[in-house]
Amino acid sequence: MNIVVGPRGELYFADWGTGEKRCAVGRGGIAEKLREGDGVTPIGAWPLRHVLYRPDRLAAPNCALPVSALHEHDGWCESVNDRDYNRLVRLPHRSGSESMWRPDGLYDVVLVVGYNDAPVIPGRGSAIFVHVARPDFSPTAGCVALTLPDLLDALAQLNKEDTLIVRR
């Protein structure tokens, strides 16, 4: 089952074969991605790579994709000029990196999407994740966000060949 994301009215929904579920997308909406930091959730069909999770908060999710535990020193490199751009890194890192060990629970489970990773093109935008949504479904920096129960349900339904499909 692919995860299909799109708008309905002013809200956004995701469907992976079990009916539409509310989700959040980037503050720039759904559009063609132009550059790092534009806040856009990119239109397209993107492969699903692997799942990361916080082992201190929950058990490994049931999923056909590779699953790895996060560590408190894990980060994601967002520095366009760094050779580790758009890759998981260990913190502290020599350049701008976001911590994957967040206190707010948004990255308790993270589905890493294959956006700008084969090959990595500097400045084209770093990772697109499917992660846990804020309670009010406020916008992300460009990722897709679901409630934790919905994200765990989606992961349990997915196969290695499935994709994230984002459309307007």
Secondary structure, 3 states (H helix, E strand, C coil): CCEEEEEECCEEEEECCCCCEEEECECCCEECCCCCCCCCEECEEEEEEEEEECCCCCCCCCCCCCEEECCCCEEEECCCCCCCCCCEEECCCCCCEEECCCCCCCCCEEEEECCCCCCCCCCCCCCEEEEECCCCCCCECCCEEECHHHHHHHHHHCCCCCEEEECC
